[in-house]
Amino acid sequence: MTQLDRRTFLASAAVVAFDPVTSHWLTSYPENAGAVRIPHLDGELVTDDASLTEAATDYGHLVHNRPRAVLRPGSVNDVVAVVRFANEYGLTVAVRGQGHSTFGQAQADCGVVIDSRTLATIHSIAPDRAVVDTGVQWLDLVRTALADGVAPPVTTDYLGLSVGGTLSAGGIGGASQHHGLIVDNTIELEVVTGEGHLVTCSADHERDLFEAVLGGLGQFAVIVRATVRLEAAPAMARVYTLTYPQVTDLTAAQRTALADGRFDYLEGQLVPTDDDGFAFVLEGGAWFTSELPDDDALVAGLAPSGIDVVDLPFFDWLNRIYETVEQVEALRLPCPWINVFVPDTAVDQIATELLTTLTPADAGGVALLYPTNRSLVSRPQVMVPEGPVFFLLALLRAVSPPDDAEAERLIAENDALYAKVRAVGGTNYPVNALHLSPADWRAHYGDRWPAVRKAKDRYDPRRVLTPGQGIFEEVSRASRTP
Ligand SMILES: Cc1cc2nc3c(=O)[nH]c(=O)nc-3n(C[C@H](O)[C@H](O)[C@H](O)COP(=O)(O)OP(=O)(O)OC[C@H]3O[C@@H](n4cnc5c(N)ncnc54)[C@H](O)[C@@H]3O)c2cc1C
């Protein structure tokens, strides 16, 4: 996603008042009774068509719920003011980070979308932590931190996501096997609760709020600033691509590599082959600065049928898929993604069954399959399967050329795959194009559901925040226009 176009910012007409009877925002203040002036803003609240259309769009291009206004905050106080205003007048509010959701999760039908790209300052970089605004992209943080020889311990595969959007989901990557998710590497948050209170929270202070918000899908508070962990960064990455004939060979090799933690980074892919099938690839990364990794030790016992080794500057490795994603995004294709967490005990069965029907076209090209250690996933809102190891299975589907019926077919397949995964104890990594009713969400949270509802009642009692997730009430998808 490109950075906010400054010309658009300057050209848009700013809102000055609100009509509570019609729920419409006004760009002039009429002297008639009823309209109320909006609070002072350091940034801008706009209603122009381009801004509303963008806020009703995301990476998935499947759901289009149009807000009535977009806030481009000039300060944290703007977020406080608009959330309080929304409470007073019964409006909904959703933050849109980089809009890389796939099913309207960052949209607010007839509400207000906060475009966090204008809150994008990196406040400080220390050897062990960075303090950043919510709208900072990981790409900018990684680039700035690496200039000081440090980096986040875990990053997502794609760095064009916002810090706030990722912390709302969880943030998994190939280094999660050693460090947990990105939310496990978050030290402190500054948030604006659903009632409009600005609160600093951490594991030692306002812990309930901290734990509600991390992986909290935007339900309890708006993250405005985060302190995230950094560690010393290597200069280089050596990346081993090990190929296997069967998916079960891949998972067996991944289990071996996960068990002894030999790689700094461990992922895996289903890669399309010329005969419309898949090759199965373990991707292992070893970081180094001066001493070269021991190739023999790293591949010992993994028995691949093919092996490829490449050295890359560490930044190039972390940023390896940025350009590809930007190219795909420019095509504006419907992207009915599904990401699920599958217990180790069921992954071979689920993957083998899936491969009896999955084509590379339906998978959207490369699919992801890799394991991680559950013991390092400590934030209670992130629902992961029982057992010491679980796998991420991700079908990054794209419908090309765009076709509504085809998109619906793939979403129905997502629903069916999720049902199968749930039946074997798997969970939803909630960034997907799935039909989820409030009952499905209750099942998703399981025993944790009462705590989730209690946190909603406590921090967002008027149900202002993030309606697009559809967790707490039926959310109309009526305006869906693929
Ligand atoms: C190409 C691509 C690659 C990806 N790779 C990975 C990966 O490797 N690992 C991984 O874990 N995930 C990955 N994801 C999923 C991604 O982490 C989530 O979809 C994430 O939420 C997107 O961040 P965003 O800034 O675009 O958020 P948005 O789509 O803008 O928002 C996502 C949700 O978070 C809420 N939200 C956003 N900002 C805030 C805030 N400041 N406070 C409260 N709520 C907020 C929104 O309202 C919405 O509900 C990928 C997605 C894409 C499209």
The ligand as an ORCA input file, in Angstrom:
! r2SCAN-3c Opt
* xyz 0 1
  C       0.428     -9.669      1.969
  C       0.148    -10.006      3.405
  C       1.100    -10.678      4.148
  C       0.847    -11.012      5.470
  N       1.799    -11.685      6.167
  C       1.578    -12.016      7.441
  C       2.546    -12.725      8.191
  O       3.617    -13.096      7.692
  N       2.272    -13.000      9.491
  C       1.116    -12.581     10.093
  O       0.945    -12.802     11.272
  N       0.174    -11.934      9.396
  C       0.367    -11.651      8.093
  N      -0.608    -11.011      7.390
  C      -1.875    -10.682      8.068
  C      -1.749     -9.333      8.762
  O      -0.869     -9.433      9.863
  C      -3.074     -8.846      9.304
  O      -4.052     -8.856      8.316
  C      -2.921     -7.435      9.875
  O      -4.030     -7.140     10.659
  C      -2.777     -6.435      8.756
  O      -2.239     -5.233      9.214
  P      -2.844     -3.875      8.652
  O      -2.031     -2.763      9.166
  O      -3.057     -3.919      7.212
  O      -4.228     -3.916      9.435
  P      -5.695     -3.512      8.951
  O      -6.160     -4.441      7.901
  O      -5.727     -2.084      8.641
  O      -6.483     -3.807     10.300
  C      -6.618     -5.127     10.771
  C      -7.527     -5.152     12.002
  O      -6.866     -4.513     13.086
  C      -7.595     -3.365     13.507
  N      -6.623     -2.327     13.785
  C      -5.733     -1.782     12.925
  N      -4.990     -0.871     13.565
  C      -5.426     -0.844     14.838
  C      -5.075     -0.091     15.984
  N      -4.122      0.841     15.930
  N      -5.723     -0.307     17.131
  C      -6.710     -1.239     17.202
  N      -7.107     -1.969     16.147
  C      -6.463     -1.772     14.985
  C      -8.491     -3.016     12.321
  O      -9.629     -2.280     12.711
  C      -8.835     -4.382     11.789
  O      -9.857     -4.974     12.549
  C      -0.393    -10.673      6.059
  C      -1.361    -10.009      5.306
  C      -1.101     -9.685      3.985
  C      -2.166     -9.015      3.176
*
